[in-house]
Amino acid sequence: MTDRTIDWIEGEIHLIDQTRLPDELVVLRVTSLDALVDAIARLAVRGAPALGVAGALGVALLARLQADEASIRAGAARLRAARPTAVNLAWGVDRALARVPDGPDAVLAEALAVRDEDIAACAAMATRGADLVRELIARPRIRVMTICNTGALAAVEHGTALGVVEELHERGMLEEALPLETRPLLQGARLTAWELARMGAPYRLLVDGAAASVLARGLADVVLIGADRITANGDTANKVGSLSLALGARNAGVPFLVVAPETTVDPAAATGAGIRIEERGADEVTGFRDTRWAPEGARTLNPAFDVTPARLITAIVTDARVIRTDRGETPSG
């Protein structure tokens, strides 16, 4: 069993099944493309950095299972399309795919490099993000609001936005974290709260609808979110509800920070208007697991993401730089 969210162990992809948390810590042993695509589609593995690693390791697995390059590329195309909004999945697939002509060992070496670079990138984001929070916030101990799950479960060993929260906690600067439950799949309640408890960080869990009023009451000092795609002008796609959080933060005069690796920046996308937003099934909205609360046959609209315009973002923190969007800076320079 791996302590990492996702890893390559003895010819298999091992990943934590996040659909089983917080009740059980279960590690899936993935040995086929079908199993990996299923794990990605049903969110057993999720989070932009983890998806990038999954994409690269998936191509490494294909390179060992398929005899010819055409079959590998066909499988990689299917893997690449498993979730359309997160740019990291396609990036990880494409990076490993470029080494296919050099043989399976070269593909695996590239995939493992993607994994190791993610670990280093998360450490860099944690340091850079905590330093920026210290610069922006005068209070000695800081109250941080966040949405969805951006911790180790969204990466390999450490997270993006929640990695910054962990760094603040380790520096003795965290008064409390305020994670949102994150409907409809409750990644904040199930995953972020679980991670905060494991790191011993103080937290209080909020329903999504409470975020704006809590910000307006002055009960949070900064908002930290992750990202699944960042465009050239700084528009950011993230878990649905992030835009509402940005509007609430702007109204309250609270800094709104995006924390994501450089690989999440998509220079080919000029603005957020061109981002394809994944629509998911009705069963996620009408109930959860074995419990149904909506009438049978209720129609739903279930976008998995929304786009926050750059004008509502104070800064974007990556493993390489801080982009002060509030000063007119953009990822494209």
Secondary structure, DSSP 4 states (H G I P E B T S, - for coil): --SSSEEEETTEEEEE-GGGTTT---EEEE-SHHHHHHHHHTTSS-SHHHHHHHHHHHHHHHHHH-SSHHHHHHHHHHHHTSSSS-HHHHHHHHHHHTTGGG-HHHHHHHHHHHHHHHHHHHHHHHHHHHHHHHHH--SSSEEEEE-S--SGGGSSSS-SHHHHHHHHHHTT-EEEEEEB--TTTTHIIIIIHHHHHHHT--B--B-GGGHHHHHHTT--SEEEE--SEEETTS-EEEETTHHHHHHHHHHHT--EEEE--GGGEETT--SGGGPPPPB--THHHHEETTEE-SPTT-----BSEEEE-GGG-SEEE-SS-EE-GGGT--TT-
